[in-house]
Amino acid sequence: MSEARLPRRAFLATGLSAALPLKASAAPTAPAGKPLTVLHLTDIHIRPEHDAPKRCTAILRDILKRHPEIGLVVNTGDSIYAADYGNITRERMLEQWKVWDDTVMTALKRLPIVHAIGNHDPWWAGPKDDEMHGIPYVCKRLGIEQPYSSSRQGAWEVITLENCRGSLGDEQQKWLFEKIAALPEKTPVLLASHLPLFSLAGDYDGGNMSGAKAVIDKLAARKAPVLALSGHIHIQSSESLWNIKFHCNGALSGSWWEPGDAGDGSYKRTPAGYALLRLWPDGRSECVYLPVPA
């Protein structure tokens, strides 16, 4: 039986067609409007030891010089080294907050800042009726009215959560779900919390928020983009799921201002650093994690 043959003219036409370059597709449309540039700082863990105040001041000064376009700072907690342990005295807690005021808040005083509370920020060792006990005093030191809140920043709704005790709790979750339901359908959301709602960093090293699935499902039901910022793990990882981008960024303090296992201040292969975000009015965003200036 003879082999079927493609006529030579048809073969040449087919071969030439395959060899011709494909028509170039249209370039991606550039995001419309001017983006809001956000500086994400987390796990600053400021302390008097290890020359941390001087080093932190220099780092923040350099960041602001490099990125004069920054229009908002998001601090996702563990602002001070540690006030949560049972042996922390009033004097030690106040010492750390004074360093915070003198370094971080002084350096950032000209910029709007939103804060989330970290698990190391509240002082639990004092009497429960002491005004400095627990989360209300942290709110006072950070200059925020309540531990979770919402505000409009340009086209974006910025929501801060208090999950420093591991979860949201019923009251806060109810508030969050009502807030999300009341937003216009196309409003993009920036959600900031200390513990990640979801992160590979947290899966690897422990520390993702408990009960986050219900929150993620509520966010995923929206059509508009959602950006979830967090820290706590001191390890950087970024993931996307449906309309949600999760960015768990590394600590400004790295290994708590100490040399760490690698001797360079990093923590488990994540250098001390900060994140720079750009948020466009149409909901598009980008997030870049940058090591602290050398």
C-alpha positions as CSV (number, residue, x, y, z in Angstrom):
1,M,0.0,0.0,0.0
2,S,1.5,3.3,-1.1
3,E,2.2,6.0,1.5
4,A,-0.1,9.0,1.5
5,R,1.7,12.1,0.2
6,L,0.9,15.7,0.7
7,P,1.0,17.6,-2.6
8,R,4.2,19.6,-2.9
9,R,2.4,23.0,-3.3
10,A,0.3,22.3,-0.2
11,F,3.4,21.2,1.7
12,L,5.3,24.4,0.8
13,A,2.3,26.5,1.8
14,T,2.0,24.7,5.1
15,G,5.7,25.0,5.8
16,L,5.9,28.7,5.0
17,S,2.8,29.4,7.1
18,A,4.4,27.6,10.1
19,A,7.7,29.5,9.6
20,L,6.1,33.0,9.5
21,P,6.2,34.8,12.8
22,L,3.0,35.0,14.8
23,K,1.2,38.3,14.8
24,A,2.4,40.2,17.9
25,S,-0.3,40.3,20.6
26,A,-1.3,43.7,22.0
27,A,0.9,44.9,24.9
28,P,-0.7,44.7,28.4
29,T,-2.6,47.8,29.2
30,A,-0.7,49.9,31.7
31,P,-2.5,50.5,35.0
32,A,-4.5,53.7,34.9
33,G,-4.0,56.6,37.3
34,K,-1.2,57.4,39.7
35,P,-0.4,54.6,42.2
36,L,-0.3,55.0,46.0
37,T,3.1,54.0,47.2
38,V,3.0,52.1,50.5
39,L,5.9,51.3,52.8
40,H,5.2,48.1,54.7
41,L,7.2,47.7,57.9
42,T,6.8,44.8,60.3
43,D,8.5,43.2,63.3
44,I,10.6,46.2,64.0
45,H,11.2,44.9,67.5
46,I,12.9,48.1,68.6
47,R,15.1,47.7,71.7
48,P,17.9,49.6,73.4
49,E,20.4,46.8,72.9
50,H,22.6,45.9,69.9
51,D,22.7,49.6,68.9
52,A,19.2,49.1,67.5
53,P,18.0,52.7,67.9
54,K,20.9,54.2,65.9
55,R,20.7,51.5,63.3
56,C,17.0,51.7,62.9
57,T,17.1,55.5,62.6
58,A,19.7,55.3,59.8
59,I,17.7,52.6,58.0
60,L,14.5,54.6,58.0
61,R,16.2,57.7,57.0
62,D,17.8,55.9,54.0
63,I,14.4,54.3,53.0
64,L,12.7,57.6,53.0
65,K,15.5,59.1,50.9
66,R,15.4,56.3,48.4
67,H,11.6,56.4,48.1
68,P,10.4,59.9,48.4
69,E,7.1,58.9,46.7
70,I,5.9,57.0,49.8
71,G,2.4,58.2,50.7
72,L,1.4,55.7,53.4
73,V,3.2,53.5,56.0
74,V,1.6,50.2,57.2
75,N,3.1,48.8,60.4
76,T,1.9,45.2,61.0
77,G,3.1,44.9,64.6
78,D,5.7,43.7,67.0
79,S,6.8,47.3,67.1
80,I,8.8,46.8,70.3
81,Y,11.1,44.0,71.2
82,A,8.9,42.2,73.8
83,A,6.5,43.2,76.5
84,D,4.4,40.0,76.6
85,Y,6.6,37.8,78.7
86,G,5.7,37.1,82.3
87,N,9.0,38.6,83.6
88,I,8.7,41.9,81.9
89,T,8.6,44.8,84.3
90,R,6.8,48.1,83.9
91,E,10.1,49.9,83.6
92,R,11.4,47.5,80.8
93,M,8.1,47.9,78.9
94,L,8.2,51.7,79.2
95,E,11.9,51.7,78.2
96,Q,11.0,50.0,74.9
97,W,8.1,52.3,74.1
98,K,10.3,55.3,74.7
99,V,12.8,54.0,72.2
100,W,9.9,53.5,69.8
101,D,8.8,57.1,70.1
102,D,12.4,58.5,69.8
103,T,13.4,56.4,66.8
104,V,10.6,55.0,64.6
105,M,7.8,57.6,65.2
106,T,10.3,60.5,65.1
107,A,11.6,59.2,61.7
108,L,8.1,58.7,60.3
109,K,6.4,61.7,61.8
110,R,5.6,63.4,58.5
111,L,3.8,60.3,57.0
112,P,0.3,58.9,57.6
113,I,0.6,55.5,59.4
114,V,-1.8,52.7,60.1
115,H,-0.9,50.1,62.7
116,A,-1.7,46.5,63.6
117,I,-0.8,45.1,67.0
118,G,1.8,42.4,67.3
119,N,1.8,39.6,69.9
120,H,4.9,41.0,71.6
121,D,3.5,44.5,72.0
122,P,1.0,44.2,74.9
123,W,2.2,44.1,78.5
124,W,0.4,41.2,80.2
125,A,2.5,40.9,83.4
126,G,0.9,43.9,85.1
127,P,-2.4,43.9,87.1
128,K,-5.5,43.5,84.9
129,D,-6.8,46.8,86.3
130,D,-3.6,48.7,85.4
131,E,-4.1,51.1,82.6
132,M,-0.9,49.8,81.0
133,H,-2.1,46.2,80.9
134,G,-2.9,44.6,77.6
135,I,-4.0,45.9,74.3
136,P,-5.7,49.3,75.2
137,Y,-2.3,50.7,76.3
138,V,-0.7,49.5,73.0
139,C,-3.4,51.5,71.2
140,K,-2.6,54.5,73.2
141,R,1.2,54.3,72.5
142,L,0.5,53.8,68.7
143,G,-2.0,56.6,68.6
144,I,-4.9,54.5,67.4
145,E,-8.5,54.6,68.8
146,Q,-9.1,50.9,68.7
147,P,-7.2,47.7,67.8
148,Y,-8.9,47.2,64.5
149,S,-10.2,49.8,62.1
150,S,-10.9,50.8,58.5
151,S,-10.0,53.9,56.4
152,R,-10.1,55.0,52.8
153,Q,-6.7,55.6,51.2
154,G,-7.3,56.8,47.7
155,A,-9.3,54.2,45.8
156,W,-8.4,51.5,48.4
157,E,-10.1,50.5,51.6
158,V,-7.4,49.8,54.2
159,I,-8.5,47.5,57.0
160,T,-6.3,46.7,60.0
161,L,-7.1,43.6,62.1
162,E,-6.0,42.6,65.6
163,N,-5.1,38.9,65.5
164,C,-2.1,39.1,67.8
165,R,-3.7,36.5,70.1
166,G,-4.0,34.0,67.3
167,S,-7.5,34.7,65.9
168,L,-10.0,37.5,65.4
169,G,-12.8,36.5,67.9
170,D,-16.5,36.6,67.2
171,E,-17.0,40.4,67.7
172,Q,-14.2,41.5,65.4
173,Q,-15.1,38.9,62.7
174,K,-18.7,40.2,62.7
175,W,-17.4,43.7,62.4
176,L,-15.1,42.7,59.5
177,F,-17.8,40.8,57.6
178,E,-20.2,43.8,57.9
179,K,-17.5,46.1,56.7
180,I,-16.7,44.0,53.7
181,A,-20.4,43.6,52.8
182,A,-20.9,47.4,53.0
183,L,-18.1,48.2,50.5
184,P,-18.9,49.0,46.9
185,E,-18.4,46.0,44.7
186,K,-15.4,47.4,42.9
187,T,-13.5,48.8,45.9
188,P,-10.1,47.1,46.3
189,V,-9.1,46.1,49.8
190,L,-5.7,46.2,51.6
191,L,-6.0,44.0,54.7
192,A,-3.2,44.4,57.3
193,S,-2.7,42.1,60.2
194,H,0.2,40.8,62.3
195,L,-0.3,37.1,61.8
196,P,-0.8,36.0,58.2
197,L,-4.2,34.8,57.1
198,F,-2.4,32.5,54.9
199,S,1.3,32.1,54.0
200,L,3.8,29.4,53.1
201,A,6.1,31.1,55.6
202,G,3.6,30.4,58.3
203,D,3.1,26.8,57.1
204,Y,6.9,26.3,57.2
205,D,7.7,28.0,60.5
206,G,4.3,28.2,62.3
207,G,2.1,31.2,63.0
208,N,-0.7,31.6,60.5
209,M,-4.0,32.9,62.0
210,S,-6.4,30.4,63.3
211,G,-9.9,30.4,61.8
212,A,-8.7,32.3,58.7
213,K,-10.6,30.1,56.2
214,A,-13.9,31.9,56.9
215,V,-12.3,35.3,56.3
216,I,-10.6,34.2,53.1
217,D,-13.9,32.8,51.8
218,K,-15.6,36.1,52.5
219,L,-12.9,38.0,50.7
220,A,-12.8,35.6,47.8
221,A,-16.5,36.2,47.3
222,R,-15.8,39.8,46.2
223,K,-15.0,40.7,42.6
224,A,-12.5,43.4,43.6
225,P,-8.8,42.6,44.3
226,V,-7.7,42.0,47.9
227,L,-4.1,42.5,49.2
228,A,-3.4,40.8,52.6
229,L,-0.3,42.1,54.3
230,S,1.3,40.5,57.4
231,G,4.5,39.8,59.2
232,H,5.1,37.8,62.4
233,I,7.1,34.9,60.8
234,H,10.2,37.0,59.9
235,I,10.2,35.0,56.6
236,Q,9.1,36.5,53.3
237,S,6.6,34.6,51.1
238,S,4.0,35.7,48.6
239,E,1.0,33.7,47.3
240,S,-2.0,34.3,45.2
241,L,-5.4,32.6,45.6
242,W,-8.4,33.7,43.5
243,N,-8.6,37.5,43.8
244,I,-6.4,37.7,46.9
245,K,-2.6,38.3,47.0
246,F,-1.0,37.3,50.3
247,H,2.3,39.0,51.2
248,C,4.0,37.9,54.5
249,N,7.0,40.1,54.6
250,G,10.3,39.8,56.5
251,A,11.2,41.7,59.6
252,L,12.9,45.1,59.6
253,S,14.8,43.7,62.6
254,G,15.7,40.5,60.9
255,S,16.9,38.3,63.8
256,W,15.7,40.9,66.4
257,W,18.7,43.1,65.6
258,E,21.1,40.3,66.5
259,P,23.6,38.6,64.1
260,G,21.4,35.5,63.8
261,D,22.6,32.0,62.7
262,A,24.1,33.3,59.5
263,G,25.9,36.2,61.2
264,D,24.4,38.8,58.8
265,G,21.2,39.7,60.7
266,S,18.9,37.5,58.5
267,Y,16.4,35.0,59.8
268,K,16.2,31.6,58.1
269,R,17.4,32.9,54.8
270,T,15.2,36.0,54.8
271,P,17.3,39.2,55.1
272,A,16.2,42.1,57.4
273,G,14.1,44.3,55.1
274,Y,10.9,46.2,54.2
275,A,8.4,46.0,51.4
276,L,7.4,48.7,48.9
277,L,3.9,48.4,47.4
278,R,2.2,50.3,44.6
279,L,-1.6,50.3,44.6
280,W,-3.3,51.6,41.5
281,P,-6.9,53.0,41.5
282,D,-8.2,50.1,39.4
283,G,-7.1,47.5,42.0
284,R,-3.9,46.4,40.4
285,S,-0.9,46.2,42.7
286,E,2.7,45.2,43.1
287,C,4.8,44.3,46.1
288,V,8.6,44.2,46.3
289,Y,10.6,43.0,49.3
290,L,13.9,44.8,49.7
291,P,16.8,44.1,52.1
292,V,17.6,47.0,54.5
293,P,20.2,49.4,53.1
294,A,23.8,48.2,53.8
